[in-house]
């Protein structure tokens, strides 16, 4: 009986973690360049029942990022840039270079191209500095400002995308030992566009409903087994 309660409890823990990921995804359904978080559960590993099953349920959850392409959305803003294909824009932060698919860029007071957090966007010649208002960016990432080259956008990736850690502000950082590589040949840049989130609200709501139903089923199972166990104990006492 205790094993059954433990197994149901482990199912509830698993569904709670999935629900947290789904809520996070839904909160970012309109965030440019956002990539959905998914939970992979090694549900068949060390399933022995009891309280150990509940502990293992938390340890056996692995989050991965769905890096599938989001839809390109036309904005008409000169400094809105979208990537199609593999690769990430590179921005310079106080903690080092970070990757992003959110190309909602602007200019700071010094004429540097920056992201929404104010971090400089990098080119092959350093931070992108624009010297005029007439800005053109071609599909390879080459930047022309009033007819003069401002460098080529630095577009990088990693050999294994799951070596990227999702941070706040639409940024990703490579794990220690991640194999970095240039990605200019596998990505195209589109000016006046943003890549939308790859989260589709209706799909996430369907997943959330399914997870909730499984959670409630496990909860009812615990309640039923607890009732049965209580009756058995009472019968033994009265015997």
N, C-alpha and C positions, 0 to 999 in steps of 0.2 A: 504493500500500500504506500509506504514511504517513497519507494522508487517511482511510483506513478506520480506522486505529488512533485517529486524532484524533477522529473521529465517535463511535466506541465509547466513548472516554474521556469525551467530553462527555455521553453518555448516562449514564455512571456517576456523574458529578458531579451531574447533575440528579436522579438517583434518591437519592443521598445526602442532598440537601437535603430531598427529599420525606419520606425516612425520619425525619429529625430532627424535622420538623413532626408526623409521626404519633406518634412517641415522646412528644413534648410533649403532644399531645392525650390520649393514653392515660394519662399521668401525672395528668391533671386530669379524668378521667372522672367522679369523684365530687365535684368542686369546684362548689359552688353558683354559678350564674350564669356559668360558664366558657363562652367562645366559641371554637370550633375554629379553628386556623390552617390555611390551605390554601396550596399553592404553585401558581402559574400560570407555566408555562414558555413563552416565546416561541420554540418549537422550530424554527420555519421562518425565523427571522431570522439572517442572516449565517452560514449553515451551509456552510462552505467546506472543511472538513477541516483536518488538521494540528493543531499545538498551539494555534493561535488558536481552534479550535472548543472546546477545553477551557476556555480563558479566557472565551470568550463564554458558555459554558454557565452559569458562575457568575454572570456579569453579567446574563443574561437571565432569571433567576429572580425572580419577584415574589411576595411573601407577601401574602395578603389574609385578613381575618377574616370568618368565617361568622357573621353576627349573627342567624341564624334563632332562633326562639323555642325555649327549652328546656322540658321538661315541668314543670308545677307540682306540687310535692310537699308534702303536708300534714304539718306538724310539731306544730302546736298551741301553739308558743311565741309569746307575745304580741308579742315584738319581732322575730320573723321576718317579713319582708315580701318579697313577690314582685311583680314587674311582669309584666303581660301586655300585649303591644303594644310600640310603639316608645318609646324613652326610657330614661333612666338615673337612678339616684339620684346625688346630688351629695354628695361629702365634701370637707372642707377639709383640705389637707395643707400642710406647710411649703413645698412647691413650687407651691402654688396649688390651685385646684379640680380635682378628678378625678371621673370618671364610673365607676359600677359597676352591675352587675346582681346582685351578691351582697348580698342583704338580710339576712344573718345578723348582726343588730345586737344591742347590749347597752347597759347603762348604766355609765358610769364613776362615780367617787366623788362627782363634783359633780352627778350627775343628768343629764349630757349623754348623748344617744344617740350611740354610736360604732360604727364597723365593727370587724372583727376585728383591724385594725392600730392601733386606738385613735384613728382620725381622726374628728372630729365630723361627724355627718350634718346636712346643711343643709336649712333650711326657707325659706319666703319671708320669714321674720322673723329669719334668722340661724341659728346652731346650735340644734338641737332640744334643749330642756330640759324634762324631765318632772317635774311637781311632785307626783305621786302614783302609787300602784301600779295604779290602775284606768285602763288605757290602751286606747283604741280608735282605730283608723285606718280610715277609710272608703275606698271605691274611688277617690275623687278625691285621696287623700293627706292629707285633713284629719285632724289629730291632736287627740284629746281626752284630757286627763290629769286624772282625778278631776273630770270634768265641765267643765273649763276648757280653752279652746283653746290649743294649743302651736304653732299655725301649720300651714301646709300644706307637705308635703314638696316640696322643690325637685326637679323632674324635668325634665331637659334632654336635648337631643340635638343632632346636627349635620345639616345638609342632606345631606351626603355621608358616610355612615358610615365609608368607607375613609379619611376624614380623621382617624380616631381611631387612636392608637398604643397597643398593648397593653403594659402595664407589669406589674410583679409585684403580688401581692396582689389580683388580680382588678380592677385599676384600668385605666382608659383616660384618656389625655390627648389633647386636640385639637391637631392640627398648627397651626403658625402660619398665620393666614389662614383657618382653618376657620370656616364660617358657623354660629354657635350659634343654637339656637332652643329655645323652651319646648315641652315635649312632654306637658303635662298632659292635653290633649284627646285624645291618641292612645294613652294608657297607662292601665291600671287597676291599682290596688294591692290586693293580697290579704294580709290579716293572718293570721298563723299558718301561712304557707306560705313555701317557698323555691322559686325557679326552679332546676331542675337543670341540669347541664351539657348542652349540645346535642351532646356527643360520645357516640356509641353504640359501646361497646367492640367488639362483633362486627363492625360495619361497618369500624372502624379496623383490626382484625386482618385482614380481607379485603383492604383497601387495602395493608396492610403486606406481606402475602404476595405480592400482585401486583407491588409495587415491588421486592421482593427477587428475584423471578423475572426481571424485566427487568434488574436489576443483574447477576445471575449470567450472563444471556445475553450482555450486553455484555462482561463479563469473559472469557467463553469466546471471543468473537469476537477480542478482543485477543490471547489466547493462541494462537489458530489462525493469525492473521496474523503474529504474531511468529515462530512455528515456520516458516511458509512463507517469510518473509523470511530467516530464518537459513539455510534450505536453499538459497535462491537465491544468497546470498552465498558459501556453501561451494562451490556448483557453479561460480561464477565464479572462485574461488580455484584450484580444481582443474583448471579448463579450460586 
